[in-house]
Amino acid sequence: MKIGVFVCHCGSNIAGTVDVVKVAEEARKLPDVAFASDTMYACSEPGQDGIINAIKDLDLDGVVVASCTPRMHEPTFRKTLERAGLNRYMFEMANIREHVSWVGKDKEANTKKALDLVAMAVAKLTQGKALISKKFDINKRVLVIGGGVAGIQAALDCADGGLDVILVEKTTSIGGKMSKLDKTFPTVDCSSCILGPKMVDVAQHPNITLYAASEVEKIDGYVGNYQVAITKKATYVDWDACTGCGLCMEKCPSKKSTDYFNEEVGTTTAINILFPQAIPKKASIDADFCIKLIKDKCGICAKVCPTNAIQYDQQDEIVTEPVGAIIVATGYDLFDYTKYGEYGGGRYPDVITSMQYERLLSASGPTGGHVKRPSDGKEPKTIVFIQCVGSRDKSIGRPYCSGFCCMYTAKQAILTKDHMPDSQSYVFYMDIRAPGKLYDEFIRRAMEEYGTQYVRGRVSMLYPKNGSLVVRGADTLLGKQVEIEADLVVLAVGAESAVGASKLAEKLRISYDNYGFYMESHPKLRPVETNTAGVFLAGSCQGPKDIPQSVGQGSAAAAKVLVLFSKDQLESDPQVSVVDIKRCVGCGKCIETCPFGAIEEIDFRGMTKSNVIETICQGCGICTSTCPQGAIQLQNFTDNQILAEVNVLCQQTLEKSFE
Amino acid sequence: MQYLNELKEKIKENLPELDMVVGWEQGFDSLRASPLFMRTEDDVDKMIWGPLCVHNLATYLPSLKGKKVGVVVKGCDSRSVIQLLQEKLIKRDDIMVFGLPCTGVVSLRKIQDNLGSLDYIESTEVDGDSLNITVDGTNHAFKLEDVAANKCSRCQYHNALLSDVFIGDPITEEAEDEYTDVDEFEDMSLEDRMAFWVSNMSRCVSCYACRNACPMCVCRDHCVAQSRDPHWITQEDTVQNKWFFQMIHSMHLAGRCTECGECERACPVGLPLLLLKRKMNKEIKELFAYKAGTLIDAKTPLLSFKVEEDNINERGW
């Protein structure tokens, strides 16, 4: 075998701490290496031309490039090989940047390790084989999980692009967190006025099938051919018959039901429609509070319903939808501030979250838009906002900035003044983070035009005094302690990953970070892709985002799906497991361990054998380490290839101990 | 030879429906038993039963796949049958299990250690708890428990756990197996343990009798030990290679090994091979609370996939 080795300088990224010339010289001495050189930028056009010329001039069988991580440039170089007429899998990459030059400064040690990695790549390539991709048909339907503003945008863009869209929403109405907001920054326009038309578009779009009160149960299949099982949760109302007239809500005697939409500011009825603009505008029964469902008494809603839509015996139903791609837009949840003892830990009724305050401000909220504090219903005069509750605080495991709290706090301070001109707002903040178009100007307006007092410092405690709450904190700019007697304290709670995000990630086979936010494929260059082909991210499920960013991501994810579906067939990755039928004893151990259900039992001339379904196999390799007789081998990562790497690594004697 | 006549009757009764029944007969001398493949009633009459029936006959079952086979099992052997069934290496409909209660089998190696040589056995008699062997004109009496296999002293499963026909009265006494032998070995220093295995592995003759006798070793012709593709092990005669093979064997048996001790019994140079496998099983027991070969419907922990294991905290954050 004739192998060419190209050692990249990557400017000074590699050459700064690795003697690349020496690595190339030493690589030339390795068995099977017919050519070795160093190159300034292997990925540049002259760099790639150099590889192509060497392949053609020397009739090379394979190429090793020692440069950066394969995450970015492996596809680049594979295409280079193809242009030179070689199979794209006769290529190995030795990562001497992220694994060598960027992690150590000892040039001698780095050079040695770089050579080790090159030798391993060469050894692996000598055992390599040409692999050919297969093509398969795809189903051009898309599943959008989550009906918040990001999911709505993604669904509308996909649908407008001509795709069939399945939109699954956990609650009984789409709209998400945005539908709970009164106004939006930095323009202070009405949230439901700008979201409402989009929600109506979803309902009316012929290409969108909406499953509200539904959750994704199970996902099988692979990019282009997913089978999604969706649980339609029992609402105890026949939604085909329900007209959303609201008569049932008026008559329902169980009026102390938890009002989730209004963030438990007030209560609602057991049968209810979430909010006036709900899409779909259908009633549903909260089984935890319905007297009929708990005690088998009452039944008033069934009596008053003009269309006989009430079905107390309704059961969860599972529907299966075939789709080709999935957009995840499951959003976020709010931090539980009761973890903070200094803010009362939930003991004081007049300490509320920013979302609860949003409902108090909203004209469609429980108070009709009149700010009344929870304890006695009085209008507050002095309002203290505390920022960074559950953000930028390592002590409670939330070191990240939630990003939008500075902005919504300023908005709420402005709205407070609008609602109650004689009120005074104070904001305790750590830093003001307002890096968006018109954002900083908006903060300044809150300070300068609306007279909001901004106090830079943290609050150390709250305590009740004469019916109000004394907020004691530090003013770090004045360098002294301040105490403010507040009628109402609003906590700017931060964002955290949605409840159940990790479970859904496992169903989708995507990864998530330490805080449960889904991992994008590349933080800068692939922000809406995941590492699972055909699964895309939009909105706050990937990290806290405000409305413009979420909408942007919704459109971006839709664009990615439209790109994916611009072809009628996709190519499968040939780096999958393959069963050597002679060796297979048909024990089925691989079938049991495969996390993807990619291995099936087949009858081969009367004998039981295993067979890998290429398109489902994700190339994880669990089966290959399970099979005792080595009958199942992951292509391009065969036992022989790995052993060749180990052998070459273990044979080398260290000239110098670096311990 | 308690229960032998009843066993023979039962086998004869069922023989017409079976291709064969595997049991034991006397081997080339009175001490050594040998596996017996019974196809006719005359064959059945040759059968023996008792502490000399050391072999685990379940080992033959995978290679007789497709035939209707009866097999005579002791308690420990039955675990191998269960594990084979669980792993779908044999079919339940194809086998008929004749189970017996067993009070223990002898270790020929222990007897040899006492006698020096086993080459001149003239007669062997089992009488209750004692064993009388006449060698070269001299009678040697042993208490059975002194020459019993190590596995018998910690036996939890005297009675066959799985049987279509059970002969005899079940034994109710059970010993606890706390893996004390493994603990004791692990108390040795790392250097001593290394020296122990180096010295033992240097005696290995790479005959693969351990593998061939193992009921759970089903790769046979495709064993990685002798394969060039994938080329895991070279044929070089080195301690490393031999030890590497034993390590692979142990890893392949982790949570599958039913601890029948056939590897150790078959080893011509007496290597303590079961210790390696018991170490793995001890870990499996502690981590997954699982014991191989006790339930057909169970799943061997290392042969199944779970996103999150109950006892492995992969998300310590």
Interface residues (C-beta under 8 A of the other chain):
Chain A: E506 N514 K582 R583 V585 G586 C587 G588 K589 E592 T593 C594 P595 T608 I622 T626 P628 Q629 G630 A631 Q633 T638 D639 N640 L643
Chain B: E87 K88 L89 V218 C219 H222 C223 V224 S227 D229 P230 H231 W232 H252 K299 L302 L303 S304 F305 V307 W317
